[in-house]
C-alpha cells in the first residue's frame, strides 16, 4: 500500500469535486481509471474523524512499480491537492515502501 494519501478532516461536500474530474461511484467509493491503474477515493473513519483516502490499484509494492503508475499517481496527487486547497484541509501522504517513506516521510501540506 504505497502512495496512499488522505485529506483530513473530510466532508461529504468533497464528493462533488471528485465527480467533476471524472470519478465515478463504485460500491462505497469513487474510481477513475488512468492508463490501466485505478485511482480510488473513499471516506474512512480514523481517530474519531472522517478522512477522504486516495489509493492506487494495482498497489505499488516496490520502487520499480512507480514507472507503471506515474500518470495515475500524478493525477491522484493533483486532485487531492486541489480538494485540500478548496476546503482548507490537510493533505497527508503515507507510505510503507522504505525508500519512498525515507524520501517523503509522510509529508503533510
C-alpha positions in Angstrom: 0.0 0.0 0.0 2.3 2.7 -1.1 1.0 6.0 -2.4 -2.0 6.4 -0.2 -2.9 10.0 0.5 -5.7 11.3 2.6 -7.5 14.6 3.4 -8.5 15.4 6.9 -10.9 16.4 8.1 -13.1 15.3 5.2 -16.7 16.4 4.4 -19.2 14.8 2.0 -19.2 18.0 0.0 -15.8 16.9 -1.4 -17.6 14.3 -3.5 -18.8 17.0 -5.9 -15.2 17.8 -6.9 -14.5 14.1 -7.5 -17.4 13.8 -9.9 -16.3 17.0 -11.7 -13.0 15.5 -12.6 -14.4 12.2 -13.8 -14.5 9.9 -10.8 -17.5 7.5 -10.9 -19.3 5.9 -7.9 -18.3 2.3 -7.3 -19.7 0.5 -4.3 -18.7 2.7 -1.3 -16.0 4.7 -3.2 -15.3 6.7 -6.3 -13.0 5.4 -9.0 -11.2 6.9 -12.0 -9.1 4.6 -14.4 -6.0 6.1 -15.8 -3.7 4.0 -18.0 -4.8 0.7 -16.5 -4.4 2.0 -13.0 -7.5 2.7 -10.8 -7.4 5.8 -8.6 -9.8 5.2 -5.7 -11.2 7.7 -3.3 -13.2 6.6 -0.2 -14.3 8.1 3.0 -12.9 6.3 6.1 -13.2 6.8 9.8 -9.9 7.5 11.5 -9.2 8.5 15.1 -12.8 9.7 15.6 -12.9 11.8 12.4 -13.7 11.2 8.8 -10.9 11.3 6.1 -11.0 11.0 2.3 -8.4 8.4 1.4 -6.9 8.1 -2.1 -5.2 5.0 -3.3 -3.9 3.3 -6.4 -4.7 -0.2 -7.8 -2.8 -2.2 -8.5 -0.8 -1.2 -5.5 2.8 0.0 -5.5 4.8 -2.7 -3.7 8.3 -1.7 -4.6 10.2 1.3 -6.2 10.1 -0.4 -9.6 6.3 -0.1 -9.7 6.4 3.7 -9.8 7.0 3.9 -13.6 3.9 2.0 -14.4 1.6 4.2 -12.3 3.3 7.6 -12.8 0.4 9.3 -14.7 -2.3 7.9 -12.3 -0.3 8.8 -9.2 0.3 12.3 -10.5 -3.4 12.8 -11.2 -4.3 11.4 -7.7 -2.0 13.9 -6.0 -3.2 16.8 -8.1 -6.9 16.0 -7.4 -6.2 15.5 -3.7 -4.2 18.8 -3.6 -6.9 20.8 -5.3 -9.6 19.5 -2.9 -7.3 20.2 0.1 -6.8 23.8 -1.1 -10.5 24.4 -1.8 -11.7 23.0 1.6 -8.6 24.3 3.5 -7.8 20.8 5.0 -4.6 18.8 5.4 -3.2 16.5 2.7 -1.1 13.7 4.1 0.9 11.2 2.1 1.5 7.8 3.7 3.9 5.0 2.5 5.1 1.6 3.6 7.9 1.4 0.9 11.1 2.3 2.8 12.7 4.4 0.1 9.5 6.4 -0.5 8.9 6.8 3.2 12.5 8.0 3.7 12.2 10.5 0.9 8.8 11.9 1.9 8.3 10.7 5.4 4.5 11.1 5.4 4.8 14.7 4.3 1.9 17.0 5.1 0.9 20.1 3.2 
